[in-house]
Amino acid sequence: MFLTESELQILSGKVKPSAQVRWLKAEKIAHIIGGDGKPKVLRDLVVARLGGTAQTRPEPQLRLAS
């Protein structure tokens, strides 16, 4: 669902959460600040931004009795 701390460090090139937030704002990547003070970024958002396709889980098929 969210990028891990290490993935966010690799993506931004920054270690400190405050520096990561500045980088995310500069790149216009949507994020929120978690209760721990660290930025949270949706994985699918980053994958789509980089031109990839997000992996979706197969949804259950509803079978109606007739």
Sequence and secondary structure as in RCSB ss.txt:
>XXXX:A:sequence
MFLTESELQILSGKVKPSAQVRWLKAEKIAHIIGGDGKPKVLRDLVVARLGGTAQTRPEPQLRLAS
>XXXX:A:secstr
 B  HHHHHHHHS  SHHHHHHHHHHTT   EE TTS EE BHHHHHHHTT               
